[in-house]
Amino acid sequence: MLAAGLVGLLGVAQYQAHALITNPRDTRRMPTATPADRELRYEDVSVTTADGLRLAAWYIPGTNGATVMLLHGYKDERGLMLDVASLLAKHGYGVFIGAMRGHDRSDGETITFGHLEMLDLGAWERHLRGRLDLDPDRIGIFGYSMGGSIAIQYAAQSQNIKAVAADSAFSSINDTVNTSVKFFTGLPPFPFAPMIVFWSEREGGYRASSIDASASIARISPRPVFLMQGGKDVIVSPDSGQKLFEAAREPKELWSDPAIGHIEFLSKHPEEFERRLVSFYDKSLARK
């Protein structure tokens, strides 16, 4: 009976791990709006990654020469980023909104939380640096949730990213796994979280210990980092923002609010969000 129970637990964990790291095209979220619905001029863009995947994106040209790459969250789509894109465009910024592998209309079905997504951001950066309508030395990045964690990991690798902002980014898989497993599966973290990590590592081809933005963020300095984290986050560990902030080097800023939930800063405090984010990019992406 004990052996049968253990096999049953492992089977449930393997099923949930597969569901968490795969996003089949026929069931995934697709955009229901485009930048045109916000009266923004834009281009449909397609880029190809180093491992051969085609990724969908929108590019909104700016007027000040600086550009910000926007990264959506886990199993979301590009339309989620249109509110941020609109406020940045209003202040003259070019905006690049890409759909990562396994999301939206991009190729692939497996989500690796940054392991292979580094190739996606590399393809987007190459596209931007090859354009003639922007300053390739004034590229920033902003990400929601998983996108924020991936943005931090990528900026640590690419010196071409001059400023990093992230809202509700998880500090590492190991830091947030208990919170995220409970939210997405409804299962108790013990004993399921470690078993789900075990199976997801094997199917996804990565090690959870390597998906660690808190280990990457110190390498971004002296480029600035702006973090946002709400204390009522039930999707990622609510102490992720503080862990990232403590691991980062100057210049760094943390906007923490104990009453805010997951990626709620813009919806709950729109004027302050706009003021803080635009001020951050105005200082960090200014013409030299």
VOGU-3710 file (C-alpha; in Angstrom, 3 decimals, decimal comma):
1> mlaaglvgll> 0,000/0,000/0,000  2,821/2,396/0,852  4,563/1,733/-2,462  1,321/2,202/-4,371  0,698/5,485/-2,583  4,183/6,730/-3,424  3,748/5,794/-7,081  0,447/7,662/-7,073  2,049/10,791/-5,627  4,850/10,651/-8,183
11> gvaqyqahal> 2,314/10,250/-10,987  0,340/13,301/-9,841  3,540/15,331/-9,556  4,718/14,299/-13,028  1,363/15,230/-14,544  1,374/18,635/-12,838  4,989/19,285/-13,827  4,140/18,617/-17,464  1,130/20,923/-17,272  3,183/23,692/-15,671
21> itnprdtrrm> 6,027/23,744/-18,199  4,056/23,194/-21,403  1,730/25,626/-23,158  0,102/23,987/-26,219  -0,818/26,392/-28,993  -4,439/25,223/-29,135  -5,083/26,137/-25,481  -2,806/29,126/-24,927  -3,818/32,762/-24,585  -3,738/34,817/-27,763
31> ptatpadrel> -3,864/38,615/-28,162  -7,326/40,133/-28,283  -5,951/43,643/-28,884  -3,021/45,224/-30,706  -1,235/48,575/-30,280  -3,618/49,961/-32,906  -6,410/49,633/-30,353  -4,451/52,139/-28,239  -3,988/54,384/-31,288  -0,308/53,470/-31,489
41> ryedvsvtta> 1,535/53,074/-34,775  3,334/49,734/-34,840  4,937/46,971/-36,889  4,365/43,234/-36,725  7,807/41,695/-36,248  9,045/38,130/-36,569  12,485/37,053/-35,375  14,231/33,685/-35,380  16,170/32,406/-32,395  19,545/30,698/-32,488
51> dglrlaawyi> 17,779/27,345/-32,031  15,400/27,966/-34,934  12,155/29,141/-33,331  10,126/31,955/-34,872  8,868/34,478/-32,339  6,100/37,033/-32,784  6,477/40,627/-31,630  5,211/44,183/-31,987  7,479/47,182/-32,399  6,196/50,669/-31,595
61> pgtngatvml> 8,609/53,349/-32,857  9,472/56,175/-30,506  10,587/59,767/-30,852  13,398/60,080/-28,291  15,706/57,338/-29,624  15,449/55,094/-26,543  13,612/51,756/-26,616  12,232/49,485/-23,902  11,706/45,748/-24,364  8,569/44,512/-22,554
71> lhgykdergl> 8,296/40,932/-21,299  4,974/39,302/-20,434  4,451/36,818/-17,620  3,878/33,093/-17,349  1,349/31,780/-19,906  0,304/35,338/-20,765  0,248/37,144/-24,110  1,533/40,425/-25,533  -1,708/42,305/-24,966  -1,000/42,272/-21,225
81> mldvasllak> 1,807/44,749/-21,890  -0,204/47,340/-23,815  -0,928/49,528/-20,788  2,786/49,832/-20,019  3,549/50,306/-23,719  1,024/53,128/-23,990  2,449/55,145/-21,116  6,022/54,699/-22,347  5,056/55,650/-25,905  3,327/58,762/-24,561
91> hgygvfigam> 6,697/59,861/-23,223  8,512/59,265/-26,515  9,927/55,790/-25,935  10,063/53,116/-28,579  8,595/49,859/-27,332  9,277/46,259/-28,332  6,700/43,735/-27,100  7,792/40,183/-27,777  6,067/36,871/-27,176  8,455/34,353/-25,649
101> rghdrsdget> 8,685/30,764/-26,850  5,668/28,681/-25,949  3,467/31,771/-25,670  1,076/33,722/-27,860  1,826/33,127/-31,572  5,470/32,164/-31,069  6,867/28,700/-31,799  7,552/26,117/-29,135  5,491/24,681/-26,304  7,963/24,303/-23,437
111> itfghlemld> 8,540/26,989/-20,793  11,968/26,925/-19,114  11,730/30,108/-16,968  14,855/31,656/-18,472  17,023/28,692/-19,460  16,135/28,762/-23,177  14,340/32,107/-23,108  17,774/33,753/-23,080  17,842/32,845/-26,785  14,542/34,674/-27,296
121> lgawerhlrg> 15,809/37,887/-25,755  19,031/37,578/-27,698  17,060/37,451/-30,951  15,014/40,493/-29,924  18,102/42,458/-28,969  19,790/41,647/-32,284  16,701/42,859/-34,120  16,652/46,144/-32,211  20,368/46,780/-32,575  20,022/46,264/-36,322
131> rldldpdrig> 17,356/48,939/-36,713  18,190/52,439/-37,951  15,293/54,217/-36,220  16,602/53,906/-32,650  19,757/54,329/-30,612  21,195/50,824/-30,046  23,028/52,063/-26,964  19,810/53,146/-25,230  17,846/49,920/-24,764  16,064/49,162/-21,496
141> ifgysmggsi> 13,907/46,276/-20,363  10,772/45,799/-18,250  9,120/42,545/-17,246  6,079/41,323/-15,389  6,379/38,302/-13,087  8,280/35,532/-14,912  9,161/38,138/-17,532  10,751/40,277/-14,842  12,887/37,413/-13,598  13,943/36,586/-17,161
151> aiqyaaqsqn> 14,709/40,264/-17,817  17,070/40,309/-14,832  18,780/37,100/-15,917  19,265/38,400/-19,446  20,547/41,842/-18,445  23,190/40,130/-16,334  24,441/38,500/-19,551  24,086/41,440/-21,942  25,872/44,701/-21,261  23,753/46,255/-24,027
161> ikavaadsaf> 20,716/46,419/-21,723  21,161/49,737/-19,954  18,317/49,680/-17,426  16,150/46,959/-15,872  12,708/47,281/-14,272  10,682/44,339/-12,989  7,255/44,047/-11,372  6,593/40,959/-9,210  9,647/39,043/-10,437  10,472/35,818/-8,637
171> ssindtvnts> 13,943/35,770/-7,132  14,504/32,097/-7,987  12,522/28,961/-8,695  13,554/27,488/-5,369  12,440/30,651/-3,514  8,987/30,729/-5,081  8,153/27,087/-5,817  6,007/26,548/-2,716  3,921/29,683/-3,370  3,576/29,024/-7,108
181> vkfftglppf> 2,762/25,312/-6,797  -0,007/26,068/-4,323  -1,478/28,762/-6,611  -1,273/26,970/-9,955  -2,068/23,407/-8,902  -4,018/23,732/-5,649  -1,761/21,050/-4,166  0,023/21,431/-0,830  3,695/22,386/-1,249  4,687/19,355/0,823
191> pfapmivfws> 5,216/16,793/-0,525  4,421/17,956/-4,056  6,705/20,959/-4,684  10,015/19,046/-4,668  8,535/16,247/-6,788  7,155/18,734/-9,316  10,571/20,405/-9,505  12,168/16,970/-10,038  9,918/16,147/-13,003  9,998/19,626/-14,524
201> ereggyrass> 13,799/19,609/-14,531  13,842/16,346/-16,423  11,252/17,312/-18,996  12,434/20,909/-19,402  16,146/20,126/-19,553  17,205/22,661/-16,927  18,219/22,696/-13,280  15,952/24,674/-10,970  18,975/25,904/-9,020  20,246/27,674/-12,165
211> idasasiari> 17,033/29,707/-12,582  18,075/32,273/-10,024  17,676/35,989/-10,697  19,037/36,795/-7,236  22,347/35,223/-8,277  22,346/37,234/-11,531  21,225/40,661/-10,423  24,510/41,814/-8,866  26,171/41,557/-12,291  23,897/44,262/-13,708
221> sprpvflmqg> 25,596/47,067/-11,742  26,543/49,842/-12,503  23,447/49,784/-14,712  20,346/50,685/-12,651  17,642/48,313/-11,429  14,082/49,210/-10,370  12,067/46,517/-8,579  8,399/46,415/-7,556  6,917/43,865/-5,174  3,578/43,591/-3,426
231> gkdvivspds> 3,095/42,008/-0,032  -0,171/40,335/-1,046  1,350/38,413/-3,950  0,019/34,847/-3,996  1,649/33,795/-7,277  5,310/34,394/-6,496  6,864/34,507/-3,065  6,118/37,988/-1,661  9,640/38,300/-0,274  11,136/37,919/-3,765
241> gqklfeaare> 11,454/41,674/-4,269  13,371/42,146/-1,034  15,681/39,232/-1,829  16,416/40,656/-5,263  16,956/44,136/-3,846  19,393/42,865/-1,221  21,321/40,893/-3,855  21,523/43,835/-6,277  24,262/46,436/-6,215  23,817/50,169/-6,626
251> pkelwsdpai> 22,139/51,928/-8,277  18,959/50,155/-7,229  15,428/51,009/-6,139  12,632/48,958/-4,566  8,989/50,007/-4,545  7,356/47,767/-1,972  3,725/47,939/-0,899  2,271/45,421/1,581  -1,274/45,991/0,244  -0,484/45,191/-3,421
261> ghieflskhp> -1,024/41,828/-5,111  0,643/40,294/-8,156  1,490/42,878/-10,887  -1,042/45,321/-9,428  1,101/48,464/-9,154  -0,122/49,972/-12,428  -3,801/49,207/-11,793  -3,760/50,311/-8,139  -1,432/53,331/-8,434  -1,432/54,369/-12,129
271> eeferrlvsf> -0,107/57,901/-11,693  2,692/56,907/-9,336  3,575/53,926/-11,533  3,878/56,175/-14,578  5,888/58,794/-12,703  8,304/56,294/-11,181  8,827/54,160/-14,289  9,228/57,050/-16,723  11,551/58,881/-14,345  13,651/55,722/-14,027
281> ydkslark> 14,069/55,386/-17,792  14,498/59,132/-18,317  17,527/59,035/-16,020  19,001/55,735/-17,136  18,394/55,937/-20,895  19,164/59,634/-21,372  21,271/60,749/-24,322  24,945/60,880/-23,396
//
